[in-house]
Amino acid sequence: MFDYFVVFAEMRTGSNLLETNLNAFDGMSCLGEAFNPHFIGYPNKSELLGIDKETRDADPSLLIDAVKSAPGLSGFRYFHDHDPRVLDVMLDDPRCAKIILTRNPLESYVSWKIAKATNQWKLTDVKRRKEALADFDGVEFAGYVGELQNFQVKLLNRMQVSGQTGFYIAYEDLRDLDVMNGLAQWLGCGEKLEGLDTSLKIQNPGPVAEKVSNPREMERALADLDAFNLTRTPNFEPRRGPAVPSYIAGNSLPLLFMPIPGGPVETIANWMGELEGVPASALKRKMTQKDLRQWLRKQEVHRSFTVLRHPADRVHEVFCRKILNTGAGSYMQIRDTLRRQFKLRLPEGAPDESYSVEDHRAAFKGFLGFVRSNLAGQTGIRVDASWATQAQIVAGFAEFKSPDIMVRENDTMLLSMLASHVGITYPRDIQRDEPCGPYVLADVYDNEIADKIGSIYQRDFMIFAMRPWTPPGLPRRP
C-alpha cells in the first residue's frame, strides 16, 4: 500500500515517543530526522542507510530512494524547517504515508523553552529530571504559532487538492495502545502490540501556568489567541499575520512602524521615541491583531510606514549580526553548518585580531553564494526573513494592512515629512546604527560582490527602483 512514511511533527510534540512506538512493530522502522539540515538522522550519526550528510545535501532524492528500498516499511520525522526540497516530493507521492502529529502549540512552546534552559531533551529516569521555568515571550510565541499554522495549512491544502488523506494523531494519543495499533493497521502492518514502550517519561507534567516564570504576561498575550481556539491549530485554524507582533506604534504618537527584518528597526524605534518623548522601550510593541485594530480605531489621523534598506547594506549587516558574530541573536547552528558544508572562512568563535579584511571579504562572498542558493530553494536550511527579499516581506504585510508609505533608509527628509503629517516637527538628523562587525561594507566591496548582490536581489532593485550601492562619499554609479 505504502512505499514509505513521513511523520510531520515539530520539536516537543512527542515525535521521539511516536518513533519509539513505531519501531516496536516488526518490519517498521522510523529513522529519525533524516532531512534535518544540521545532521542526518540523529545528532551523533554520520550516515543513514549508507548515505552521508554531504551526499544527502547534494541530492536528497538519493536518501528518499534508500528509505523506499529499506527492508519492511521505513520512514522518518520531518519538521517545518527541514530540507524544503523534499517536501514536494513527499506531498506529491500518494505512496508516501503522511502521519501528522499535533500538540497544543502553547504546550510544545513552553516545553521547548524548558528543554533549552535545562538542555534535557529526553527523560528516561525521573530521578534525573532537571527543573526550570520557561520565560514566555509573546512575540516569539506569535512567530512560532504563525510558522506552525502556515505549515499545517500547506499540508492540509496539498493533500486536499491531490486527493490524499493523512493519519492525524494528537500528543495525548501517544500513550493510547488502541490508537497506536490503529496507526499500524493504517500503515499496512498486521501486528498488534500488547503494550507500549514506557522508557520515555513525561518531562514537564502539570498546568502550563505553573511552568512559566511570567504567567500574567502569558495570559495577556494569549487573550486574543484564545478566540481562535489554539488547541485545534494543526487542523483548520485560519492563518495569522506573523509580522504584526513586531510592529511598533506610538502611545499618543499616531505612527505605526512595520519593520523589515535586517533593516534599521531600533534606529526607527528610537526616532519614534524621541518624537513622543519616551524611551523606545515604552512604545507599543508585541501587539496582537486585536490590539492593532483597537489602536487604529482610536487614532483620528495615523500613518503607517516601513523603511527599506539598500540590499547591499542589509545583507552585509545580516551577515555580520547573524552569522559572523557569536553573541545574542546570532544563528549559531546555521553558522556551524555554513562553516562545514559551505566552507565559509569563518573563525570558530567571535572574530579577533587575526581575522583580516581579506578573510571578511571571502566569508561575505561565500555567504552571498549561500543566500543565492537558499532563496532558490537549493539548500536544506530555512529561508530566513533577515535575508529574504524585501519585496516578499512587504507583500506579506498586505495580509493585514499595507503600509501607507515606504521610506528609504537614507531619506531622512521623507521621515521628517512623515512626522509633519501628524503635526510634529523633527529637525534633527536621525542617528544611524553603529556597524556590528569588525569591517564595514566599504572595506570589502568590489565588482564581484556588486554583481552577486545585484543577481540575488534583482527583484528588490527593480520594484523599489534602487541603484547599485556606492561607498559613502563617492558619486553614485550610473
N, C-alpha and C positions, 0 to 999 in steps of 0.2 A: 504493500500500500504506500509506504513512505520510504524514500531512499536515505533520509537523514532528518534530524530535527534541530530546531533552534529554540532556546529559552530566551525570550525577550524579557529583560529584567533591568534593575538598576541596583546600585550599591545599597546595602542594608535592607533589601526586600525579602531576604530569606533564600537567595539563589544558591548559597552553599548547601543549605539543608535540602533543597529540592534536588540538587545534583547528587547528594549522598543517597537520597531515596531512589532516584532513577538508577543509580549504579548498583542498587541492591537486587534489581531484576536480572535474571540470567539473559545474556545476549544484548543487554542495554549498556551503553557507555556514554557518559557525559564528560567532555574533555576540557572543562574549564573555560576560561576566557580566550578562545582561540584567536580572536582578532583584536585583542587589546593592543593599542599602538605602542605600548611601552614594554610589553613582554609577550610571550607566546604560551598560552595555556595557563601557566602558573608562574609567579614571580621567580621561583627558583629553578625553572626549567629552561633549557637552551634549545629544545626542539619538540615538535609534536608530530607524531606519526611519520618520523623520519625527515621532517621538513623544519629547517631552522628559521629564525625570525627574518634574516636578511632575504632568504628565498621567498618567504611569505610576503614580505613587503614589496618585493619586485613584481610578484604575480600571485595575488591572493587566491585566484581560481585553483591553483595547484593544491592548496590546503583543502578547499571545498571538495575537490575530486578525491583527495585522500580520505576525507571523512566519509564520503559516499562508499568508498571501496573497503573501508574497515570492516572487520567481521561483525556480524549482528547489526544492530541499529545504533548508530553513533550520532552525536550532536554536540552542541556547545552552548555556552551562555553568551549573549550579545547585549551590551548596554548602548545607550544612545550616542555615546562619544567614542565608540569603537570604529574600526575602519569603515568609512561610508561606502567604499567601493563594492563591498559585498552585500550591502543592504538590498539593492535592486535585484541582485541575483537570487537572493532568498525569497523575496516577496513575489517575484515573477514565477517562481517554481512551485507548482501545486504538489510536487512530490517531496517538498520540504515541509515537515510538520511544524506548525507555529504554536508554541506554548507561551502564553502571555501571563507572566507573574506580576501581580499588583499588590501594592500595600498603601495604606493611608499615607500620603506624602509627608504629613507632619510627623508621623511616627518614624518614617525612614530618614527624614532630615535630622531629627533630634538624635536618632541612633548613630547616624553618620558623624555628627558633631562630637558625640561622646567617644566614639571609636577613634576619631582624630586626636582627641585630648588624651586618651589613655594608650593609644597605639595598640589596642587589643581588638582584633578584627574577628576572631573566633574564640569560642569558650567551650572547652570540653570538661573542665574541672571547676566547679562552682567555688571551691576554696581559693582559686587563683583569680577570681573576678576582681577587676580594678574598677573603682568607682570614681565618677566625675559628674559635674553638672554641665549641661550644654549652655552656651551663650547664644540665645536666639537673636538672629539678625534678620529684620523684616525684609530689607532689600535683597539680601542673599536668598532668603526663602522664596520671595516672589519670583526671582530669576530661576530658581530650582524648579518651582511649580510650572513656570512657563515653558521651560525646556521639556519637562516630563510630559506636559499636556500636548505640546506640538508633536512630539514623537509618537505618543499614543494615538493621536488623531490621524497621523500619517499612516500608522499601521492599520488602523481600522478602515480608513478610506481605501487603501490599496487592496486590502482583502475583499472589500465590498465590490469594487469595480472589476476585480478578477474572479469573482465568484468563489472565493475561498473562505474557510472558516478556521478559527483558531481555538485552542483549548485554554479558556481563561481560568486562572487559579489564583485565589487570594492568599495572602500571607497566613491568615488564620486557618486555611485548609491544609497547610503543610504537615500538620500532625493528625490529619484525619485519614485513617487507613483505607476507608472505602473510597475516598477521593483519589488517593494515590493509586489504588488498584484500578479505578476507573480511567485514570490517565494512561496507565499501562495498556489497558484494553483498547483505548482510542488509538494508541500508537501501534497496535497490532501484536502486542505481547499477550500470550495466553496464560502466563503465570500470574498467580496471586500471592501476595506476601501475607504471612501470618502475623507480622508485627513490623513496626517501623524502626529505623535506626534512632537511638537515643543518645548518641555520643555528643552531638552538638546541643548546647544549652542556651536558653534564652538569656541574653546578656543584661537587658535592662527592663525588667518587669515593672509594672506599676503605672499609674496615670502619667500622662505627658507633663502635666503641670508640676509634678514632683521631680522631673528630670531636667528642668531648666533653671538657670540662675536668675532669670528675669521673667517670671510668669506673667506679670502685669503688662509688660511691653509686648509679650507674645499675644496675649488676649486682645490688646488693642490692634495689633497688626492683622489678626485673624478675623476681626469683627466683620469686615467686608467680605472676606473669603468664604466665611461660613454660609453666606447667602447662596453660594454656588455649589454647596454640598461637596465639600472636598473629598469625602470618603469614596465618591464614585468617579474621581478624577480620571482613572485609567480608561474609562469606557466612553462616556458620551458628554463629558463636561465641555462647555464651549471654550474656545481659545481666549487667552487673555493677553493683553499687550504687555510683554515683559519689560519694556523700556519705561513705563510710567513710574515705577518706584525710583528711578534715577533722576526724574525731573526735579528741578529746583524752582521754587516760587517765592515771591516776597510775602511777608505778612500783611503789611499795608501797601507795599510796592506792587503795582499791578503788572509785573513782568513775570513771564514763565519761560524758563530756560530748559530746552530739550537737548541734553548733551549727546555728542557723538563720542563713543569710546576712542581713546587715543588723541582727543582734542584738548583744548585748554579749559578743562572743566573747573578746576579750583580757581584759576585766574578769573573766570567769569563770575564764579560764586563770590569771590572777594569783591569784585566790582559791584555786584548787586548788593552785597552787604554794606558797602560804603554809601551807595545811593540811599539805602534805608536807614543808615546809621546804626547798624548792628553787626556783630561778627557773622562771618559766612555760616558758621555752625548753627546760628539762630534762625536761618531761613527755613522755609517749609521744605522738608525732604521726606523721603520714604513714604510718599503718598500712594494710596490705592486709587483705583479708577473712581471710586465713590468720593474719596477726598478731593480729587482733582475736579470732578464735576461740581461739587459744592463750592470750591474755590472760584471756578469760572462764573458760577451764577452770582456770587457775591460782588464781583468786580463790575462797576459801571462801564469802565473802559480798561481794556487789558491788551497786551501784546505778547504773543508767544514767538520765540525765536530759537534758532540753533546757530552754531558757529562752525564754519568749515575751516579746516586746517589744510595747508598745502600738502598733497600726498607725500612729498619727499620729507618734509618736516615731521609729518605724522608717523610714517613708517620708521624713520630713524629714532624718534622719541620712543616708540613702542619697542623697538629692538633694544634700546638702552635700558628702559624701565622694566620690561617684562622678561627679557632673555639674557642680556649681558650681566645685569646686576643680580644679586642673590638675596636681597632684602625682602621686606614685606611687599606683597603684591606681585612678586616675580613668579613666573611659571617654571618651577624647578623641574618637574617631570618632563615637560616639553624641552626645556634647556638640555637636560641629560640626553634625551632622545636625539636632539639636533647635533650634539657633540658626537654621539656614537654612530647614528645612522647617516646623517648628512655631512659628517666630518667637518663641522664648523670649528674654526680655530678659536674656541673659547677657553679661557682659563678654567681650571677645576673649581675655583672659588671666585670671590669678587676680584675684579681686575686690580692689579697693583702696579708698581713702577716698571715691572718687566713687560707689561702689556703695552706694546708700541702702537704708533699710529698705523703702521702697516698691518699689524695684527687686527686692528679695528677695521680697517678698510676691507681686509679679506673676510673677516667674520660677517661684516654687514652685507657684503656681496653674497656670501653663502646664505644668509638669512633671506635676502631678496629672492634667491633661487628657490628656497623652500616655500616662500609665500606664493610665488607664481604657481608652483605645483599644487599647493594646498588649495588655492582658490579655484583651480581647475579640477578639483576632486581626485587628484592623483596621489594623495598621501593618506595614511591611516590616522592622522591627527585632526582634531576638530578644526573647523573654520572659526576662529575667534573673532568677536566683534571688533577687537582692537586693531586688527589689520584687514578686516573686510572692507569692501568699497564703501565710501561714504554715501554714494548714490543708493545702494541697497539699504543702508540704515535709515536714510531719510524716507525712502519708500515705505519702510516699516512703520514710521510714525503715523502714516495715514490710517492705520487700523483703528486709531483712537482719534487723533487730531493732527492735521498737518500744521507745521509752524507758519506763522504769518510772514516771517522774514528770515532769510538765510544770510548771515553775515560772514564775510571773510575775516579770518583772524586778525589780519593786519589793517583792517578797515575800521580804525577807532572812531573816525568821523561818523560812520553809519551807526555805531553803537551810541555815540552821543546824541545823534538824531533820534534813535530809538527811545532814549531816556526823555528827550524833549517831547515826544509824542504823548507821554504820560505826565507831562508837566514838571520834569526835573532837569535841572541844569548840571552838567558834569564836565567842567572844562579841562580836567587833568588827563594826562595820558594814562593808559591802562598799563599796569606793571605786568610784564610777561613772565612766564615760568623760567626758573633757572634751569640750565641744562642738567640732566640727570646722569650723564655719562662722562668718562674722562676726556672725550673728544667731541667736538661739535660737528655737524654735518659738513660745514665748510672745510674742515680739516681733511676729509676723505673723499669729497665729491669729485667725480670725474665723468667723462663721457660714457663709460660703461655703466656706471651707476645711474646716470640720467636715462640711458636707454632702457635699463631694466625697470626703473620706476615708471617710465612712460608706457611700457608694454603692460605692466601689471595693472596700472590704474588708468588705462586708456579711457574707460567709461567716466571716471571722475573728471578727467581733463576735458572731455567732450561736453558732458552735461553741465558742468559748472564753469565752463569757459576759462579754465586755469592755464596759465602759461608755464613753460618749463621753469624749474627752480633756478634762482640766481643768488649767489652768495651775497650777503649783506654788504652794501657799499659799492657794488658794481652795477652797471646798467643792465637792464633786463635783456635776456637773449630774445631775438626776434622769433 
